[in-house]
Amino acid sequence: MSAPWTCSAMGAALLLGMPFAGFAAPGLGRPGTMAQEMAAARREGLPLTPRDIVRKPPRPADNAAPLYRKLEGLLKAKPISPDESEVVEGNALKADAAPSDIARAVAFFARRKDVMDLIHRASERPECDFRRDWRQGPALLFPEFGKLRRAARLLSCEANVQLHGGDAVGAARTCAAMGRIGRHVSADSFLIAHLVDYAIEAIGMARLEAVLQRAPTPEVAAAVTSALREYQPRPLSEAMRGEAVMGMVLLGMVRKNPSSLSSFVGGEEDGNADTGKPRLSPAMMDRNTEYLIWLYRAVRRTVDGPYPQAHRTLEALGAELDARGKKGDPNVLLAAVLSPVYSQVVERAAQTGVRRSALLATATALTWRARHGSVPRSLSACMKAVPLDPFDGKPLRYRVEGKGFVIYSIGPTGKYAGAPKEEGKPFREVAVRWPGP
């Protein structure tokens, strides 16, 4: 993620990489007039203008954003060399890293205390506000996100060095910083921010799993449990605040200059005699505005609900918009092009949540093992309330395997049975496996 993130770049990636899927469901409703949709959005607390989304600035001492921007400047002025990056962002990240690579990573961290101290200081601050200029709409840049994801990889390497040095508790505490950084990122109420948060959390939770596998003691399990308290993704409905504002700003830009739409979605979308596409007349823009606000309202009401219902509803919404767009309905042009594939985002959120739950259950099971001399026969034997699998609402699955165990989710297909990941094959499920001593 070396280049700055933009709304248009992310939208294009989602639209080109994950096309609408699902089935058309009649009776999903139709939008009201533009005035009715705007009034309904305001009643529901959905912002429609950049002014609506501005937050009260945090106290300077509480705001991590200036430190992250200082980190960005530091890495630009004194970059990590390619050779250093090969170690701390590659070889020394591996659970089975060679002693020579761990030693080189130790030397790097001693040499670049300026970078690591800044990352740790920023992670300790309770809030993060980059003071975005939402008036830029889809042209708004998020240059910090690449640096924050890189900071997570550096922290993961630092935790691995601690783990190889015998400090598993310290490694877990370092992993806690990644959870806080992820939450800082998602303070930007926008879909991109939430996806970057999930990516950072995935880095941290993978390292926490390695910590438990290497040092399955009650003390370490307690440290992992404490670290996981920092892994608290914000509700996806918060992301819809920025999505709605971005959409409305883009609509305003297109009203003033219809040809500007091609800058964000590619190609000529304002219509002409050669392409046969409809021109975006004022009346058509009104219809598109109605559908876009209607879509944002519907998604915001849905994304934080139980996964099965949310996924079905969002797939149906996407499929209906896609079907109408393919039939040439000009009223849904912008809704079909600009709406991300929310069903896939909901799946990603569910995967992130279930991995956290599985790690918490693993820490509890390992604590039980230390006290009783063997792994529990079931999760209910060691937990008062077994975490639920968001993919079907039932308790997470658990299976004893020799002297170890696996805790897993049935996954988005509903068919996963906890088998080990096959090298080189796509893997959408979540399974935390402790192989035993």
JOCORBEL-V591076 format. One record per residue. N is the residue number from 0. RES is the residue in three letters. SS is DSSP state (H for helix, E for strand, - for the rest). Layout:
BEGIN
N & RES & SS
N & RES & SS
END
This chain:
BEGIN
0 & MET & -
1 & SER & -
2 & ALA & -
3 & PRO & -
4 & TRP & E
5 & THR & E
6 & CYS & H
7 & SER & H
8 & ALA & H
9 & MET & H
10 & GLY & H
11 & ALA & H
12 & ALA & H
13 & LEU & H
14 & LEU & H
15 & LEU & H
16 & GLY & H
17 & MET & -
18 & PRO & -
19 & PHE & -
20 & ALA & -
21 & GLY & -
22 & PHE & -
23 & ALA & -
24 & ALA & -
25 & PRO & -
26 & GLY & -
27 & LEU & -
28 & GLY & -
29 & ARG & -
30 & PRO & -
31 & GLY & -
32 & THR & -
33 & MET & H
34 & ALA & H
35 & GLN & H
36 & GLU & H
37 & MET & H
38 & ALA & H
39 & ALA & H
40 & ALA & H
41 & ARG & H
42 & ARG & H
43 & GLU & -
44 & GLY & -
45 & LEU & -
46 & PRO & -
47 & LEU & -
48 & THR & -
49 & PRO & H
50 & ARG & H
51 & ASP & H
52 & ILE & H
53 & VAL & -
54 & ARG & -
55 & LYS & -
56 & PRO & -
57 & PRO & -
58 & ARG & -
59 & PRO & H
60 & ALA & H
61 & ASP & H
62 & ASN & E
63 & ALA & -
64 & ALA & H
65 & PRO & H
66 & LEU & H
67 & TYR & H
68 & ARG & H
69 & LYS & H
70 & LEU & H
71 & GLU & H
72 & GLY & H
73 & LEU & H
74 & LEU & H
75 & LYS & H
76 & ALA & H
77 & LYS & -
78 & PRO & -
79 & ILE & -
80 & SER & -
81 & PRO & H
82 & ASP & H
83 & GLU & H
84 & SER & H
85 & GLU & H
86 & VAL & H
87 & VAL & H
88 & GLU & -
89 & GLY & -
90 & ASN & H
91 & ALA & H
92 & LEU & H
93 & LYS & -
94 & ALA & -
95 & ASP & -
96 & ALA & -
97 & ALA & -
98 & PRO & H
99 & SER & H
100 & ASP & H
101 & ILE & H
102 & ALA & H
103 & ARG & H
104 & ALA & H
105 & VAL & H
106 & ALA & H
107 & PHE & H
108 & PHE & H
109 & ALA & H
110 & ARG & H
111 & ARG & -
112 & LYS & H
113 & ASP & H
114 & VAL & H
115 & MET & H
116 & ASP & H
117 & LEU & H
118 & ILE & H
119 & HIS & H
120 & ARG & H
121 & ALA & H
122 & SER & H
123 & GLU & H
124 & ARG & -
125 & PRO & -
126 & GLU & E
127 & CYS & -
128 & ASP & -
129 & PHE & -
130 & ARG & -
131 & ARG & -
132 & ASP & -
133 & TRP & H
134 & ARG & H
135 & GLN & H
136 & GLY & H
137 & PRO & H
138 & ALA & H
139 & LEU & -
140 & LEU & E
141 & PHE & E
142 & PRO & -
143 & GLU & H
144 & PHE & H
145 & GLY & H
146 & LYS & H
147 & LEU & H
148 & ARG & H
149 & ARG & H
150 & ALA & H
151 & ALA & H
152 & ARG & H
153 & LEU & H
154 & LEU & H
155 & SER & H
156 & CYS & H
157 & GLU & H
158 & ALA & H
159 & ASN & H
160 & VAL & H
161 & GLN & H
162 & LEU & H
163 & HIS & H
164 & GLY & -
165 & GLY & -
166 & ASP & -
167 & ALA & H
168 & VAL & H
169 & GLY & H
170 & ALA & H
171 & ALA & H
172 & ARG & H
173 & THR & H
174 & CYS & H
175 & ALA & H
176 & ALA & H
177 & MET & H
178 & GLY & H
179 & ARG & H
180 & ILE & H
181 & GLY & H
182 & ARG & H
183 & HIS & H
184 & VAL & H
185 & SER & -
186 & ALA & -
187 & ASP & -
188 & SER & -
189 & PHE & -
190 & LEU & H
191 & ILE & H
192 & ALA & H
193 & HIS & H
194 & LEU & H
195 & VAL & H
196 & ASP & H
197 & TYR & H
198 & ALA & H
199 & ILE & H
200 & GLU & H
201 & ALA & H
202 & ILE & H
203 & GLY & H
204 & MET & H
205 & ALA & H
206 & ARG & H
207 & LEU & H
208 & GLU & H
209 & ALA & H
210 & VAL & H
211 & LEU & H
212 & GLN & H
213 & ARG & H
214 & ALA & -
215 & PRO & -
216 & THR & -
217 & PRO & H
218 & GLU & H
219 & VAL & H
220 & ALA & H
221 & ALA & H
222 & ALA & H
223 & VAL & H
224 & THR & H
225 & SER & H
226 & ALA & H
227 & LEU & H
228 & ARG & -
229 & GLU & -
230 & TYR & -
231 & GLN & -
232 & PRO & -
233 & ARG & -
234 & PRO & -
235 & LEU & H
236 & SER & H
237 & GLU & H
238 & ALA & H
239 & MET & H
240 & ARG & H
241 & GLY & H
242 & GLU & H
243 & ALA & H
244 & VAL & H
245 & MET & H
246 & GLY & H
247 & MET & H
248 & VAL & H
249 & LEU & H
250 & LEU & H
251 & GLY & H
252 & MET & H
253 & VAL & H
254 & ARG & H
255 & LYS & H
256 & ASN & -
257 & PRO & H
258 & SER & H
259 & SER & H
260 & LEU & H
261 & SER & H
262 & SER & H
263 & PHE & H
264 & VAL & H
265 & GLY & -
266 & GLY & -
267 & GLU & -
268 & GLU & -
269 & ASP & -
270 & GLY & -
271 & ASN & -
272 & ALA & -
273 & ASP & -
274 & THR & -
275 & GLY & -
276 & LYS & -
277 & PRO & -
278 & ARG & -
279 & LEU & -
280 & SER & -
281 & PRO & H
282 & ALA & H
283 & MET & H
284 & MET & H
285 & ASP & H
286 & ARG & H
287 & ASN & H
288 & THR & H
289 & GLU & H
290 & TYR & H
291 & LEU & H
292 & ILE & H
293 & TRP & H
294 & LEU & H
295 & TYR & H
296 & ARG & H
297 & ALA & H
298 & VAL & H
299 & ARG & H
300 & ARG & H
301 & THR & H
302 & VAL & -
303 & ASP & -
304 & GLY & -
305 & PRO & -
306 & TYR & H
307 & PRO & H
308 & GLN & H
309 & ALA & H
310 & HIS & H
311 & ARG & H
312 & THR & H
313 & LEU & H
314 & GLU & H
315 & ALA & H
316 & LEU & H
317 & GLY & H
318 & ALA & H
319 & GLU & H
320 & LEU & H
321 & ASP & H
322 & ALA & H
323 & ARG & H
324 & GLY & H
325 & LYS & H
326 & LYS & -
327 & GLY & -
328 & ASP & -
329 & PRO & H
330 & ASN & H
331 & VAL & H
332 & LEU & H
333 & LEU & H
334 & ALA & H
335 & ALA & H
336 & VAL & H
337 & LEU & H
338 & SER & -
339 & PRO & -
340 & VAL & -
341 & TYR & H
342 & SER & H
343 & GLN & H
344 & VAL & H
345 & VAL & H
346 & GLU & H
347 & ARG & H
348 & ALA & H
349 & ALA & H
350 & GLN & H
351 & THR & H
352 & GLY & H
353 & VAL & H
354 & ARG & H
355 & ARG & H
356 & SER & H
357 & ALA & H
358 & LEU & H
359 & LEU & H
360 & ALA & H
361 & THR & H
362 & ALA & H
363 & THR & H
364 & ALA & H
365 & LEU & H
366 & THR & H
367 & TRP & H
368 & ARG & H
369 & ALA & H
370 & ARG & H
371 & HIS & H
372 & GLY & -
373 & SER & -
374 & VAL & -
375 & PRO & -
376 & ARG & -
377 & SER & -
378 & LEU & H
379 & SER & H
380 & ALA & H
381 & CYS & -
382 & MET & -
383 & LYS & -
384 & ALA & -
385 & VAL & -
386 & PRO & -
387 & LEU & E
388 & ASP & -
389 & PRO & -
390 & PHE & -
391 & ASP & -
392 & GLY & -
393 & LYS & -
394 & PRO & E
395 & LEU & -
396 & ARG & E
397 & TYR & E
398 & ARG & E
399 & VAL & E
400 & GLU & E
401 & GLY & -
402 & LYS & -
403 & GLY & E
404 & PHE & E
405 & VAL & E
406 & ILE & E
407 & TYR & E
408 & SER & -
409 & ILE & -
410 & GLY & -
411 & PRO & -
412 & THR & -
413 & GLY & -
414 & LYS & -
415 & TYR & -
416 & ALA & -
417 & GLY & -
418 & ALA & -
419 & PRO & -
420 & LYS & -
421 & GLU & -
422 & GLU & -
423 & GLY & -
424 & LYS & -
425 & PRO & -
426 & PHE & -
427 & ARG & -
428 & GLU & -
429 & VAL & -
430 & ALA & E
431 & VAL & E
432 & ARG & E
433 & TRP & E
434 & PRO & -
435 & GLY & -
436 & PRO & -
END
